Amino acid sequence: MQAGKPILYSYFRSSCSWRVRIALALKGIDHEMITINLIKDGGQQFSKEFQALNPMKQVPVLKIDGITIGQSLAIIEYLEETRPTPRLLPQDPKKRASVRMISDLIASGIQPVQNLSILEQVGQEKQLTWAQNVITSGFTALEQILQSTAGRCCVGDEVSMADLCLVPQVANAERFKVDLTAYPTISRINKTLLSLEAFQVSHPCRQPDTPAELRA
Ligand SMILES: N[C@@H](CCC(=O)N[C@@H](CS)C(=O)NCC(=O)O)C(=O)O
């Protein structure tokens, strides 16, 4: 049976969706997009149809090659294994470990603790400080790690999965008004990556579901 075009379920502002959008853009994978509004109508991620796709009720989800994958890093690793060019995990096992360490630091240590559903539980009044504290503590560790791994990118000079995690997390930091002056390496790498086409076309300000006032 012929599988159709891959379908990405995405929300413009979702940093995890942005990771996958960058991977698809870098690897030149033609796909369709279905947007899931995480806010509207109490959140479209809670609909029966979407829960059937991802019981975690989160984006991104990618339907590809006849399977459905949730979890952005699992999606990126699948794309890497099935469509290896350009490479997003270095060949050298030590560099590969660094890429995974940085990706996990962001994907397990920062983003989930400032995700929408957590902030809702923290409450309107405290959520800005909460998010700022989470990101500051994660970025302090990351800045230190990058001192020994970074070149032009998070690990050496080649764009990797770690960079796909970094840029969307910096966007979250900016949205939560985190002062980035204490993180010169993070800021430098972010600036370099944002000049690349794959990061620009996948940017939250340029998605089909980006509201008019946030388009750029
Ligand atoms: N570990 C997951 C996290 C996915 C996640 O947190 N997605 C957020 C958007 S970035 C979401 O769908 N949140 C919906 C909610 O909190 O209700 C991944 O890497 O894909």
PDBQT file of the ligand as one rigid body, heavy atoms in Angstrom, charges set to zero:
ROOT
HETATM    1  N1  LIG A 301       7.825  15.817  24.653  1.00  0.00    +0.000 N 
HETATM    2  C1  LIG A 301       6.880  16.294  23.698  1.00  0.00    +0.000 C 
HETATM    3  C2  LIG A 301       6.230  17.541  24.241  1.00  0.00    +0.000 C 
HETATM    4  C3  LIG A 301       5.121  18.043  23.356  1.00  0.00    +0.000 C 
HETATM    5  C4  LIG A 301       4.462  19.285  23.943  1.00  0.00    +0.000 C 
HETATM    6  O1  LIG A 301       4.671  19.660  25.100  1.00  0.00    +0.000 OA
HETATM    7  N2  LIG A 301       3.673  19.938  23.120  1.00  0.00    +0.000 N 
HETATM    8  C5  LIG A 301       2.994  21.132  23.555  1.00  0.00    +0.000 C 
HETATM    9  C6  LIG A 301       3.244  22.281  22.594  1.00  0.00    +0.000 C 
HETATM   10  S1  LIG A 301       4.969  22.650  22.495  1.00  0.00    +0.000 SA
HETATM   11  C7  LIG A 301       1.493  20.858  23.603  1.00  0.00    +0.000 C 
HETATM   12  O2  LIG A 301       0.958  20.242  22.713  1.00  0.00    +0.000 OA
HETATM   13  N3  LIG A 301       0.824  21.327  24.659  1.00  0.00    +0.000 N 
HETATM   14  C8  LIG A 301      -0.577  21.158  24.795  1.00  0.00    +0.000 C 
HETATM   15  C9  LIG A 301      -1.033  21.301  26.208  1.00  0.00    +0.000 C 
HETATM   16  O3  LIG A 301      -0.220  21.583  27.091  1.00  0.00    +0.000 OA
HETATM   17  O4  LIG A 301      -2.246  21.139  26.422  1.00  0.00    +0.000 OA
HETATM   18  C10 LIG A 301       7.580  16.539  22.348  1.00  0.00    +0.000 C 
HETATM   19  O5  LIG A 301       8.785  16.736  22.341  1.00  0.00    +0.000 OA
HETATM   20  O6  LIG A 301       6.912  16.473  21.309  1.00  0.00    +0.000 OA
ENDROOT
TORSDOF 0
